[in-house]
Amino acid sequence: MKNKKKIIISNRLPIQIERKKDKLIIKPSAGGLATGLNSAFDSTEILWVGWPGIVPKDDNEREKITELLKPMNLLPVFLSKEEIRNFYEGYSNEVLWPICHYQPSYIHFDREYWSTYVTVNKKFCEAALAVQQSTDFIWVQDYQLMLLPQMLRQESNELNIGYFHHIPFPSEELFMNIPQRKELIEGLLGADLIGFHTFADSQNFLNACKKILNVPCGHNQLKYKDRHIFIESFPMGIDYDKFVHTSSLPEVTTIATQFRSHFPDQKIIISVDRLDYSKGILERLRAYLTFLEKYPEWHSKVVLYMLIVPSRDKVSQYKKLKDEINRKVSEINSIYGNLSWTPVLYFYKSLPFEELIGLYVASDICMITSTRDGMNLVSKEYIASKTHTDGVLILSEFAGASKELVDALIVNPYNRAETADSIYHALKMAPEEINERTEANRQIIQKFNVQHWVRLFINRLAETKAIQRDEWARRISDKVFNSIAERYRKSHNRLFFLDYDGTLVKFQNHAQKASPTVLLYNLLDSIIADPLNTLVIISGRAQESLSTWFDGRSYYLVAEHGIWSNFPNFNWAYKKGLALHWMPEVKKIMEKLADQTPGAYIEAKPYSLAWHYRKVELGLGELKAAELKEILNPMLNDYGLQLLDGNAVIEVKNTEVNKGKSALEIAGHIKADFLLAIGDDITDEDLFKYLPPSTISIKVGSNKSAAKYYLDQQEDVLQFLNQLILK
């Protein structure tokens, strides 16, 4: 690991560059990400790739910037003014930002925006690849670089790539509005681990993957292009110790005291935001106006002190927002203000760090009314700064921080009356309650700080790669195949157990359409053409289907997971003595759920019942299947039944039979010295578990399984079998 770099890639490098009298002045920026990474790792370990925030005047200045940044382990990616306009101001902030913040009416599509977004992502990719030969991992940051993980992945499957999305991820219906939705999703799936601030954001992303790419997803993972990818929430924290330390400094105490002296008989409500429509600034002002209307006894006793940091105010939407804020502030002050009291004090500027902490320390309430926010670190900064003074946090339910800081006063910023009442509650809150709420929130912030966030993500990324390596070890590589082929060649009595749907044929929306092809018949005939081979097709299919397709051929058939079999004399027989009294009740339950679920249907077999939902709308099918399982589970023990959760099908049958028991019975008669079993879903796990340890067991798909090996997809099974018998 020594000498290896941890590469961080973000839109901006954690520095600011200024030109002063033909000199370049470089100052470090105090962002949370830079702080967290520098405190979690030795600075020599990290190589940071990003735009330096300046367009060089000429090649000489470009080289000079590169050389100045090199000792700081910063690698600049230079962008032209046009690229900045189309990539950052354009696609990133006029398409992705409004979609992710649930403001589709603010979207502005432009063909040049997208082409430049692709071009700039390629620039970042080329810069990273030039230095990645010796790297522990690459960590891509945020929505400006959504294509980058896949671009990096195309260079090497071995790369350890993480991605973190620092803003909200919208519902799949909203994300579908983006014309390039597929490219963006595929771009992110180049990463091994994809992180979001909240569980809801991670689930929105998984739902988008299901909808757009039609890939099966677990609750925190999916399989895409032979790779397991994990999607999880990692709520970002702040440098807690830094805020605690700064808030205790004498100069900060002086700032706080001076600030308080301007409002000797008033409660101070502070808000700190970047100028943006997602911050709910107008909603806050409207709620404050409602508060003043509803609670006149607080006139002259409270002030709303708003600090708005300049941001993109040349963009028309932001300029319009700034004008609306000015008008609303003027309206409130003109209605309720007087010579001795200004209800709203509004400042459009940024403050030095110590002054900002001084405002936090001095204020009585911090009010955050975001209409959509990935996290909102101001809420955490405020609590961390209140080590020696009391303060109440009013926090929007649409800020990611509300999922952690549950002891804040949580509000819906669109509900003016509710928010106004929360202001009143905060002003009247007893000191004991303030202290109790603040302490509970402080414990969360202290534990889940930015250093913890970095460690958690990096450790999970390492775990993810380890899981992938274990999967690849089970995959049938050329070496493994050659070993199996050698055993096949040296054996004298071979027995094949092959599942049908999902193994020998692809799944179809309608089960009866999954009939054998000429190629499949030829393959199966080739297997049994060798007198040393015995072939058994073992399936959950009804006996009638297998009989129609395969009767008269020289291989054995097992239907309905072992209830029917034509072994050993090719005459069909069923397992006698199976109880069927449960079927009417279970069928009635299944029919009720099918009536509520368009596309669902019941397959009634003589000894089992299957509830299919392959044709049901994505999401609804899984929901109704879960409901069906919940209803059926209490009945299983009473009736001696087994519930099989297959590929878009829920099947119920007697526990007395399963594929494993049937296969073991046949294997006991054949006495094979080469045993091969291949299957694709949970019903085949019994097959893998019951057969002898020497069995070559293969799962279709890399999901956790009792099988020794796996093949990626159904087509690989046919290729594997063809190569095996021809080897």
Secondary structure, DSSP 8 states (H G I E B T S, - for coil): -TT-EEEEEEEE-SEEEEEETTEEEEEE---HHHHHHHHHS-TTTEEEEEE-S---SSHHHHHHHHHHHGGGTEEE----HHHIIIIIIIIIIIIIHHHHTT-GGG----HHHHHHHHHHHHHHHHHHHTTGGGEEEEEEESGGGTTHHHHHHTT-SS--EEEE--S----HHHHTTSTTHHHHHHHHTTSSEEEESSHHHHHHHHHHHHHHH---B-SSEEEETTEEEEEEE------HHHHHHHHTSHHHHHHHHHHHHTSTTSEEEEEEEES-GGG-HHHHHHHHHHHHHH-GGGTTSEEEEEEEE--STTSHHHHHHHHHHHHHHHHHHHHH-BTTB-SEEEEES---HHHHHHHHHH-SEEEE--SSBS--THHHHHHHH-SSS--EEEEETTBGGGGT-TTSEEE-TT-HHHHHHHHHHHHH--HHHHHHHHHHHHHHHHHT-HHHHHHHHHHHHHHHHHHHHHHHHHB--HHHHHHHHHHHHH-SSEEEEE-SBTTTB---SSGGG----HHHHHHHHHHHHSTTEEEEEE-SS-HHHHHHHHTTSSSEEEEGGGTEE-TTTS--EE-TT---TTHHHHHHHHHHHHHTSTT-EEEE-SSEEEEE-TTS-TTHHHHHHHHHHHHHHHHHHHHTEEEEEETTEEEEEETT--HHHHHHHHHHHH--SEEEEEE-SGGGHHHHHHS-TTSEEEEESSSS-SSSEEESSHHHHHHHHHHHHH-
